[in-house]
Amino acid sequence: MQDLKNTISRRSLIFRGGAFAAALGMPIPYHRHLADGVIPIALAQNTLDIPGKQGLTVLSDRPLNAETPAHFLDDDVTPARHMFIRNNGVPPDVSAVTDDSWMLTIDGEVETPKAFSITDLKRQFEHITLQLQMECGGNGRRYFSPGASGNQWSFGAIACPEWTGVRLIDVLNSCGLKSTAYYTGHYGADAHLSGDPNRVPISRGLPIEKALDPHTMIAWAMNGEDIPVQNGHPLRLIAPGWPGSCSQKWLNRITIRDVEHDGPKMGGQSYRVPAYSVAPGTEVADEDMEIIESMPVKSLITYPQTGVRTEPGQSQLVRGHAWAGERGVSLLEVSIDFGATWQRATLAAPVNKYAWQHWRAEVQFPQAGYYEVWARATDEIGVAQPATTPGWNPRGYLNNMQHRIAVFAV
């Protein structure tokens, strides 16, 4: 019986390899390594441009959410036009805002509640500029099966621009943190989709230890210019390495709590995953969910663009970025035979903690046909990206499966 199953499996693989090759118009030399359920990435591409951003793919228009195709993320520092958009409500009208008119309130478990204009922040505290990763917690959601509701991000809800502002710790210390300070709660000026002024679209927070990390900052500039309106102008929080939902846009209030923050999208199953492994499709009780903190190890192939044509036997440059939330990346490998063998890439150190790391490799395709380049990053404690979606969860968070691109050797 086992021999029969193996024969059927081999025949199925041969059939799928032939069908895929027919669809692509060329052979797939390593089709025998293509696992069940995996289709060539060249057969699943769909991108659109939107006004104001170059080449982003619109996932929803109310609220506006759009991701960046991987090849538009090739820059070492993400330009504003290529940064993804993640909104929960309606952005405020900030056309008349000045550094003197925008106010940030700090209250709650502090000795002296204060309100700061952007001018105050610039005058009273040391300025810092850091390149920091910003990633949506649902990046990669579209690949989970069964699927999860929400924006169906592929791999493009990630950016790593330079942010300029002040350290959150300096601002909080100026207000005098009480010994009861345990968690932050963040608020922005965006409006709820219902139009109800009493409803808040999102208000998440951080454990006080993360808030006091010297890389957690209040930013007013990105890449030396005003932050784009859709990305939080005139002021936003940056909590690097954690889900982007922690980095409140249009920031106008931070309250210090003596308990875990309970604002909108902090409870239930929002930005939470099961505290233990569950089978795909399992219903998980709210009390068995835990808040997402550090994002997992990931990588992205940004050059060449998927679908590239090259010549067999010629060297092909491949490059991209890797990151691992709170951790660093220690190894980046690429494969051209669907993960059967791996080649080590050259991996650079980050410019500062929480910045992504650039990598590059030279590969060769031995004969004419369809290939895929797969990338696999390993973090500093030895955790590597899986080939397929890991740890299914009801909301489709934390997918760090290996990124891959299509290559045609002709």
SEMIVEX-845229 format. One record per residue (C-alpha): residue in three letters; x, y, z. Coordinates in steps of 0.1 Angstrom, whole numbers. Layout:
N
<site res="ALA" px="X" py="Y" pz="Z"/>
...
END
This chain:
410
<site res="MET" px="0" py="0" pz="0"/>
<site res="GLN" px="28" py="24" pz="9"/>
<site res="ASP" px="45" py="17" pz="-25"/>
<site res="LEU" px="12" py="25" pz="-42"/>
<site res="LYS" px="9" py="58" pz="-23"/>
<site res="ASN" px="44" py="68" pz="-33"/>
<site res="THR" px="37" py="59" pz="-69"/>
<site res="ILE" px="6" py="81" pz="-69"/>
<site res="SER" px="25" py="109" pz="-51"/>
<site res="ARG" px="53" py="108" pz="-77"/>
<site res="ARG" px="27" py="107" pz="-106"/>
<site res="SER" px="9" py="137" pz="-90"/>
<site res="LEU" px="41" py="156" pz="-87"/>
<site res="ILE" px="51" py="149" pz="-123"/>
<site res="PHE" px="16" py="159" pz="-135"/>
<site res="ARG" px="17" py="192" pz="-115"/>
<site res="GLY" px="53" py="199" pz="-128"/>
<site res="GLY" px="41" py="193" pz="-164"/>
<site res="ALA" px="10" py="215" pz="-159"/>
<site res="PHE" px="30" py="243" pz="-143"/>
<site res="ALA" px="56" py="241" pz="-171"/>
<site res="ALA" px="28" py="243" pz="-197"/>
<site res="ALA" px="14" py="274" pz="-180"/>
<site res="LEU" px="48" py="290" pz="-179"/>
<site res="GLY" px="58" py="280" pz="-214"/>
<site res="MET" px="91" py="263" pz="-203"/>
<site res="PRO" px="104" py="234" pz="-182"/>
<site res="ILE" px="110" py="236" pz="-145"/>
<site res="PRO" px="143" py="217" pz="-139"/>
<site res="TYR" px="138" py="213" pz="-101"/>
<site res="HIS" px="100" py="206" pz="-101"/>
<site res="ARG" px="106" py="174" pz="-81"/>
<site res="HIS" px="115" py="195" pz="-51"/>
<site res="LEU" px="83" py="216" pz="-52"/>
<site res="ALA" px="62" py="206" pz="-22"/>
<site res="ASP" px="25" py="197" pz="-24"/>
<site res="GLY" px="4" py="229" pz="-21"/>
<site res="VAL" px="31" py="252" pz="-34"/>
<site res="ILE" px="26" py="268" pz="-68"/>
<site res="PRO" px="52" py="288" pz="-88"/>
<site res="ILE" px="51" py="324" pz="-76"/>
<site res="ALA" px="51" py="335" pz="-113"/>
<site res="LEU" px="14" py="323" pz="-115"/>
<site res="ALA" px="2" py="346" pz="-87"/>
<site res="GLN" px="11" py="382" pz="-93"/>
<site res="ASN" px="-12" py="413" pz="-92"/>
<site res="THR" px="-1" py="449" pz="-85"/>
<site res="LEU" px="-18" py="482" pz="-90"/>
<site res="ASP" px="-6" py="519" pz="-87"/>
<site res="ILE" px="-24" py="544" pz="-65"/>
<site res="PRO" px="-22" py="582" pz="-64"/>
<site res="GLY" px="5" py="596" pz="-41"/>
<site res="LYS" px="25" py="563" pz="-38"/>
<site res="GLN" px="45" py="547" pz="-65"/>
<site res="GLY" px="34" py="512" pz="-74"/>
<site res="LEU" px="15" py="503" pz="-42"/>
<site res="THR" px="-12" py="476" pz="-42"/>
<site res="VAL" px="-45" py="488" pz="-27"/>
<site res="LEU" px="-60" py="463" pz="-3"/>
<site res="SER" px="-89" py="485" pz="9"/>
<site res="ASP" px="-101" py="520" pz="4"/>
<site res="ARG" px="-121" py="526" pz="36"/>
<site res="PRO" px="-99" py="527" pz="55"/>
<site res="LEU" px="-71" py="531" pz="30"/>
<site res="ASN" px="-45" py="503" pz="32"/>
<site res="ALA" px="-19" py="495" pz="6"/>
<site res="GLU" px="13" py="475" pz="4"/>
<site res="THR" px="45" py="478" pz="-15"/>
<site res="PRO" px="57" py="452" pz="-41"/>
<site res="ALA" px="90" py="438" pz="-31"/>
<site res="HIS" px="110" py="453" pz="-59"/>
<site res="PHE" px="100" py="488" pz="-48"/>
<site res="LEU" px="117" py="481" pz="-15"/>
<site res="ASP" px="152" py="477" pz="-29"/>
<site res="ASP" px="165" py="510" pz="-15"/>
<site res="ASP" px="187" py="507" pz="16"/>
<site res="VAL" px="165" py="533" pz="32"/>
<site res="THR" px="128" py="532" pz="23"/>
<site res="PRO" px="117" py="563" pz="5"/>
<site res="ALA" px="84" py="579" pz="14"/>
<site res="ARG" px="68" py="571" pz="-19"/>
<site res="HIS" px="74" py="534" pz="-13"/>
<site res="MET" px="63" py="531" pz="23"/>
<site res="PHE" px="31" py="511" pz="28"/>
<site res="ILE" px="-1" py="525" pz="42"/>
<site res="ARG" px="-19" py="510" pz="72"/>
<site res="ASN" px="-50" py="529" pz="85"/>
<site res="ASN" px="-77" py="519" pz="110"/>
<site res="GLY" px="-97" py="551" pz="107"/>
<site res="VAL" px="-100" py="583" pz="87"/>
<site res="PRO" px="-68" py="605" pz="87"/>
<site res="PRO" px="-73" py="639" pz="102"/>
<site res="ASP" px="-71" py="671" pz="82"/>
<site res="VAL" px="-36" py="684" pz="90"/>
<site res="SER" px="-32" py="709" pz="62"/>
<site res="ALA" px="-32" py="739" pz="86"/>
<site res="VAL" px="-11" py="723" pz="113"/>
<site res="THR" px="21" py="740" pz="125"/>
<site res="ASP" px="48" py="729" pz="150"/>
<site res="ASP" px="32" py="754" pz="175"/>
<site res="SER" px="-4" py="743" pz="171"/>
<site res="TRP" px="-1" py="705" pz="173"/>
<site res="MET" px="-2" py="693" pz="210"/>
<site res="LEU" px="9" py="661" pz="226"/>
<site res="THR" px="-5" py="654" pz="261"/>
<site res="ILE" px="13" py="631" pz="286"/>
<site res="ASP" px="-9" py="621" pz="315"/>
<site res="GLY" px="-18" py="592" pz="338"/>
<site res="GLU" px="7" py="577" pz="362"/>
<site res="VAL" px="31" py="607" pz="361"/>
<site res="GLU" px="40" py="633" pz="387"/>
<site res="THR" px="34" py="662" pz="364"/>
<site res="PRO" px="10" py="658" pz="334"/>
<site res="LYS" px="22" py="680" pz="306"/>
<site res="ALA" px="13" py="691" pz="271"/>
<site res="PHE" px="40" py="696" pz="245"/>
<site res="SER" px="38" py="713" pz="211"/>
<site res="ILE" px="62" py="700" pz="184"/>
<site res="THR" px="82" py="732" pz="189"/>
<site res="ASP" px="85" py="723" pz="226"/>
<site res="LEU" px="97" py="688" pz="218"/>
<site res="LYS" px="123" py="701" pz="194"/>
<site res="ARG" px="135" py="727" pz="219"/>
<site res="GLN" px="135" py="707" pz="251"/>
<site res="PHE" px="149" py="673" pz="242"/>
<site res="GLU" px="178" py="658" pz="223"/>
<site res="HIS" px="171" py="650" pz="187"/>
<site res="ILE" px="179" py="615" pz="174"/>
<site res="THR" px="178" py="601" pz="138"/>
<site res="LEU" px="176" py="563" pz="135"/>
<site res="GLN" px="167" py="539" pz="107"/>
<site res="LEU" px="140" py="517" pz="122"/>
<site res="GLN" px="118" py="489" pz="108"/>
<site res="MET" px="81" py="494" pz="106"/>
<site res="GLU" px="60" py="463" pz="98"/>
<site res="CYS" px="23" py="454" pz="101"/>
<site res="GLY" px="16" py="425" pz="124"/>
<site res="GLY" px="-5" py="410" pz="96"/>
<site res="ASN" px="22" py="411" pz="69"/>
<site res="GLY" px="19" py="378" pz="51"/>
<site res="ARG" px="-17" py="371" pz="61"/>
<site res="ARG" px="-29" py="361" pz="27"/>
<site res="TYR" px="-9" py="329" pz="27"/>
<site res="PHE" px="-26" py="313" pz="58"/>
<site res="SER" px="-50" py="284" pz="52"/>
<site res="PRO" px="-77" py="285" pz="62"/>
<site res="GLY" px="-76" py="322" pz="56"/>
<site res="ALA" px="-81" py="350" pz="82"/>
<site res="SER" px="-102" py="381" pz="78"/>
<site res="GLY" px="-85" py="414" pz="75"/>
<site res="ASN" px="-63" py="430" pz="49"/>
<site res="GLN" px="-47" py="403" pz="28"/>
<site res="TRP" px="-11" py="415" pz="30"/>
<site res="SER" px="14" py="395" pz="10"/>
<site res="PHE" px="50" py="406" pz="19"/>
<site res="GLY" px="49" py="444" pz="13"/>
<site res="ALA" px="37" py="458" pz="47"/>
<site res="ILE" px="73" py="465" pz="57"/>
<site res="ALA" px="95" py="496" pz="55"/>
<site res="CYS" px="127" py="508" pz="71"/>
<site res="PRO" px="131" py="546" pz="67"/>
<site res="GLU" px="151" py="570" pz="88"/>
<site res="TRP" px="130" py="587" pz="116"/>
<site res="THR" px="139" py="619" pz="134"/>
<site res="GLY" px="125" py="629" pz="167"/>
<site res="VAL" px="131" py="626" pz="204"/>
<site res="ARG" px="133" py="596" pz="227"/>
<site res="LEU" px="101" py="587" pz="245"/>
<site res="ILE" px="120" py="580" pz="277"/>
<site res="ASP" px="132" py="616" pz="278"/>
<site res="VAL" px="97" py="630" pz="274"/>
<site res="LEU" px="83" py="606" pz="300"/>
<site res="ASN" px="111" py="613" pz="325"/>
<site res="SER" px="104" py="650" pz="322"/>
<site res="CYS" px="69" py="643" pz="335"/>
<site res="GLY" px="82" py="622" pz="364"/>
<site res="LEU" px="71" py="585" pz="360"/>
<site res="LYS" px="54" py="572" pz="391"/>
<site res="SER" px="65" py="538" pz="405"/>
<site res="THR" px="30" py="525" pz="395"/>
<site res="ALA" px="38" py="531" pz="358"/>
<site res="TYR" px="32" py="497" pz="341"/>
<site res="TYR" px="19" py="503" pz="305"/>
<site res="THR" px="14" py="531" pz="280"/>
<site res="GLY" px="-18" py="539" pz="261"/>
<site res="HIS" px="-16" py="558" pz="228"/>
<site res="TYR" px="-41" py="580" pz="210"/>
<site res="GLY" px="-42" py="597" pz="177"/>
<site res="ALA" px="-63" py="623" pz="159"/>
<site res="ASP" px="-78" py="599" pz="132"/>
<site res="ALA" px="-116" py="595" pz="132"/>
<site res="HIS" px="-136" py="563" pz="136"/>
<site res="LEU" px="-150" py="550" pz="103"/>
<site res="SER" px="-186" py="553" pz="118"/>
<site res="GLY" px="-182" py="590" pz="121"/>
<site res="ASP" px="-190" py="589" pz="158"/>
<site res="PRO" px="-166" py="614" pz="175"/>
<site res="ASN" px="-169" py="594" pz="208"/>
<site res="ARG" px="-154" py="563" pz="192"/>
<site res="VAL" px="-117" py="557" pz="189"/>
<site res="PRO" px="-104" py="536" pz="158"/>
<site res="ILE" px="-73" py="522" pz="176"/>
<site res="SER" px="-55" py="528" pz="208"/>
<site res="ARG" px="-27" py="504" pz="216"/>
<site res="GLY" px="1" py="505" pz="241"/>
<site res="LEU" px="34" py="492" pz="253"/>
<site res="PRO" px="48" py="476" pz="285"/>
<site res="ILE" px="67" py="504" pz="302"/>
<site res="GLU" px="100" py="485" pz="296"/>
<site res="LYS" px="95" py="489" pz="258"/>
<site res="ALA" px="84" py="525" pz="262"/>
<site res="LEU" px="117" py="532" pz="280"/>
<site res="ASP" px="139" py="516" pz="253"/>
<site res="PRO" px="161" py="544" pz="239"/>
<site res="HIS" px="151" py="534" pz="204"/>
<site res="THR" px="114" py="540" pz="210"/>
<site res="MET" px="108" py="575" pz="198"/>
<site res="ILE" px="83" py="603" pz="191"/>
<site res="ALA" px="90" py="613" pz="155"/>
<site res="TRP" px="82" py="643" pz="134"/>
<site res="ALA" px="103" py="636" pz="103"/>
<site res="MET" px="110" py="607" pz="80"/>
<site res="ASN" px="141" py="607" pz="57"/>
<site res="GLY" px="148" py="644" pz="67"/>
<site res="GLU" px="113" py="656" pz="56"/>
<site res="ASP" px="78" py="658" pz="71"/>
<site res="ILE" px="63" py="624" pz="76"/>
<site res="PRO" px="37" py="618" pz="48"/>
<site res="VAL" px="2" py="624" pz="59"/>
<site res="GLN" px="-9" py="588" pz="53"/>
<site res="ASN" px="20" py="577" pz="75"/>
<site res="GLY" px="13" py="599" pz="105"/>
<site res="HIS" px="22" py="636" pz="99"/>
<site res="PRO" px="28" py="657" pz="119"/>
<site res="LEU" px="37" py="633" pz="148"/>
<site res="ARG" px="38" py="596" pz="154"/>
<site res="LEU" px="52" py="571" pz="178"/>
<site res="ILE" px="79" py="546" pz="167"/>
<site res="ALA" px="81" py="513" pz="186"/>
<site res="PRO" px="106" py="495" pz="164"/>
<site res="GLY" px="106" py="457" pz="160"/>
<site res="TRP" px="70" py="454" pz="173"/>
<site res="PRO" px="38" py="454" pz="152"/>
<site res="GLY" px="33" py="487" pz="135"/>
<site res="SER" px="0" py="491" pz="153"/>
<site res="CYS" px="20" py="500" pz="184"/>
<site res="SER" px="34" py="531" pz="166"/>
<site res="GLN" px="4" py="554" pz="169"/>
<site res="LYS" px="0" py="578" pz="140"/>
<site res="TRP" px="-12" py="615" pz="143"/>
<site res="LEU" px="-1" py="611" pz="179"/>
<site res="ASN" px="-18" py="635" pz="204"/>
<site res="ARG" px="-19" py="617" pz="237"/>
<site res="ILE" px="1" py="592" pz="257"/>
<site res="THR" px="-14" py="581" pz="290"/>
<site res="ILE" px="6" py="561" pz="315"/>
<site res="ARG" px="-14" py="532" pz="330"/>
<site res="ASP" px="-9" py="511" pz="362"/>
<site res="VAL" px="-25" py="481" pz="343"/>
<site res="GLU" px="-22" py="467" pz="308"/>
<site res="HIS" px="-38" py="491" pz="284"/>
<site res="ASP" px="-74" py="482" pz="273"/>
<site res="GLY" px="-79" py="506" pz="244"/>
<site res="PRO" px="-96" py="496" pz="211"/>
<site res="LYS" px="-77" py="467" pz="194"/>
<site res="MET" px="-58" py="458" pz="226"/>
<site res="GLY" px="-82" py="431" pz="237"/>
<site res="GLY" px="-101" py="401" pz="223"/>
<site res="GLN" px="-81" py="387" pz="194"/>
<site res="SER" px="-67" py="419" pz="179"/>
<site res="TYR" px="-29" py="417" pz="175"/>
<site res="ARG" px="-29" py="386" pz="196"/>
<site res="VAL" px="-20" py="350" pz="189"/>
<site res="PRO" px="-28" py="317" pz="208"/>
<site res="ALA" px="-6" py="311" pz="238"/>
<site res="TYR" px="-1" py="275" pz="226"/>
<site res="SER" px="0" py="258" pz="192"/>
<site res="VAL" px="-34" py="251" pz="176"/>
<site res="ALA" px="-46" py="232" pz="145"/>
<site res="PRO" px="-55" py="254" pz="115"/>
<site res="GLY" px="-91" py="265" pz="117"/>
<site res="THR" px="-94" py="261" pz="155"/>
<site res="GLU" px="-116" py="286" pz="174"/>
<site res="VAL" px="-95" py="300" pz="203"/>
<site res="ALA" px="-110" py="316" pz="233"/>
<site res="ASP" px="-100" py="352" pz="240"/>
<site res="GLU" px="-85" py="343" pz="274"/>
<site res="ASP" px="-61" py="319" pz="256"/>
<site res="MET" px="-47" py="347" pz="234"/>
<site res="GLU" px="-15" py="367" pz="242"/>
<site res="ILE" px="-3" py="401" pz="229"/>
<site res="ILE" px="22" py="401" pz="200"/>
<site res="GLU" px="54" py="418" pz="210"/>
<site res="SER" px="86" py="413" pz="189"/>
<site res="MET" px="81" py="404" pz="153"/>
<site res="PRO" px="98" py="372" pz="140"/>
<site res="VAL" px="128" py="367" pz="117"/>
<site res="LYS" px="120" py="376" pz="81"/>
<site res="SER" px="137" py="384" pz="48"/>
<site res="LEU" px="127" py="399" pz="14"/>
<site res="ILE" px="141" py="396" pz="-21"/>
<site res="THR" px="141" py="430" pz="-36"/>
<site res="TYR" px="163" py="425" pz="-67"/>
<site res="PRO" px="157" py="413" pz="-93"/>
<site res="GLN" px="120" py="417" pz="-97"/>
<site res="THR" px="100" py="385" pz="-98"/>
<site res="GLY" px="95" py="373" pz="-134"/>
<site res="VAL" px="130" py="383" pz="-145"/>
<site res="ARG" px="145" py="367" pz="-175"/>
<site res="THR" px="182" py="357" pz="-175"/>
<site res="GLU" px="205" py="334" pz="-195"/>
<site res="PRO" px="214" py="299" pz="-183"/>
<site res="GLY" px="249" py="296" pz="-169"/>
<site res="GLN" px="253" py="333" pz="-163"/>
<site res="SER" px="258" py="348" pz="-129"/>
<site res="GLN" px="227" py="366" pz="-115"/>
<site res="LEU" px="229" py="391" pz="-87"/>
<site res="VAL" px="202" py="386" pz="-60"/>
<site res="ARG" px="198" py="410" pz="-31"/>
<site res="GLY" px="174" py="421" pz="-4"/>
<site res="HIS" px="169" py="428" pz="33"/>
<site res="ALA" px="165" py="407" pz="65"/>
<site res="TRP" px="152" py="417" pz="100"/>
<site res="ALA" px="141" py="399" pz="132"/>
<site res="GLY" px="122" py="423" pz="155"/>
<site res="GLU" px="141" py="426" pz="188"/>
<site res="ARG" px="169" py="404" pz="175"/>
<site res="GLY" px="196" py="406" pz="149"/>
<site res="VAL" px="200" py="383" pz="118"/>
<site res="SER" px="231" py="361" pz="118"/>
<site res="LEU" px="226" py="342" pz="85"/>
<site res="LEU" px="209" py="346" pz="51"/>
<site res="GLU" px="208" py="318" pz="26"/>
<site res="VAL" px="193" py="315" pz="-9"/>
<site res="SER" px="181" py="284" pz="-28"/>
<site res="ILE" px="173" py="279" pz="-66"/>
<site res="ASP" px="161" py="243" pz="-63"/>
<site res="PHE" px="129" py="248" pz="-41"/>
<site res="GLY" px="149" py="245" pz="-9"/>
<site res="ALA" px="167" py="212" pz="-16"/>
<site res="THR" px="201" py="230" pz="-12"/>
<site res="TRP" px="211" py="264" pz="1"/>
<site res="GLN" px="238" py="289" pz="-6"/>
<site res="ARG" px="251" py="314" pz="19"/>
<site res="ALA" px="247" py="351" pz="10"/>
<site res="THR" px="268" py="381" pz="21"/>
<site res="LEU" px="250" py="397" pz="50"/>
<site res="ALA" px="257" py="432" pz="63"/>
<site res="ALA" px="254" py="444" pz="99"/>
<site res="PRO" px="225" py="468" pz="107"/>
<site res="VAL" px="233" py="506" pz="107"/>
<site res="ASN" px="217" py="506" pz="142"/>
<site res="LYS" px="196" py="483" pz="163"/>
<site res="TYR" px="162" py="477" pz="148"/>
<site res="ALA" px="173" py="485" pz="112"/>
<site res="TRP" px="170" py="458" pz="86"/>
<site res="GLN" px="202" py="442" pz="73"/>
<site res="HIS" px="211" py="441" pz="36"/>
<site res="TRP" px="222" py="409" pz="19"/>
<site res="ARG" px="234" py="399" pz="-16"/>
<site res="ALA" px="244" py="367" pz="-34"/>
<site res="GLU" px="254" py="356" pz="-69"/>
<site res="VAL" px="235" py="326" pz="-83"/>
<site res="GLN" px="236" py="306" pz="-116"/>
<site res="PHE" px="209" py="286" pz="-133"/>
<site res="PRO" px="223" py="255" pz="-149"/>
<site res="GLN" px="199" py="251" pz="-178"/>
<site res="ALA" px="170" py="267" pz="-196"/>
<site res="GLY" px="137" py="266" pz="-176"/>
<site res="TYR" px="117" py="280" pz="-148"/>
<site res="TYR" px="133" py="286" pz="-114"/>
<site res="GLU" px="126" py="303" pz="-82"/>
<site res="VAL" px="150" py="320" pz="-58"/>
<site res="TRP" px="140" py="314" pz="-22"/>
<site res="ALA" px="155" py="334" pz="7"/>
<site res="ARG" px="159" py="321" pz="43"/>
<site res="ALA" px="171" py="342" pz="73"/>
<site res="THR" px="182" py="329" pz="106"/>
<site res="ASP" px="182" py="351" pz="137"/>
<site res="GLU" px="209" py="354" pz="163"/>
<site res="ILE" px="196" py="326" pz="185"/>
<site res="GLY" px="192" py="301" pz="156"/>
<site res="VAL" px="156" py="305" pz="147"/>
<site res="ALA" px="152" py="303" pz="109"/>
<site res="GLN" px="123" py="311" pz="85"/>
<site res="PRO" px="101" py="282" pz="76"/>
<site res="ALA" px="93" py="273" pz="40"/>
<site res="THR" px="56" py="275" pz="46"/>
<site res="THR" px="32" py="294" pz="69"/>
<site res="PRO" px="41" py="288" pz="106"/>
<site res="GLY" px="19" py="288" pz="137"/>
<site res="TRP" px="-16" py="292" pz="123"/>
<site res="ASN" px="-37" py="318" pz="143"/>
<site res="PRO" px="-72" py="331" pz="139"/>
<site res="ARG" px="-62" py="366" pz="127"/>
<site res="GLY" px="-33" py="356" pz="104"/>
<site res="TYR" px="-5" py="373" pz="122"/>
<site res="LEU" px="33" py="367" pz="122"/>
<site res="ASN" px="37" py="349" pz="90"/>
<site res="ASN" px="74" py="347" pz="84"/>
<site res="MET" px="76" py="321" pz="56"/>
<site res="GLN" px="104" py="323" pz="31"/>
<site res="HIS" px="100" py="349" pz="3"/>
<site res="ARG" px="105" py="337" pz="-32"/>
<site res="ILE" px="107" py="352" pz="-67"/>
<site res="ALA" px="102" py="337" pz="-102"/>
<site res="VAL" px="131" py="335" pz="-127"/>
<site res="PHE" px="130" py="324" pz="-163"/>
<site res="ALA" px="163" py="312" pz="-177"/>
<site res="VAL" px="160" py="314" pz="-215"/>
END
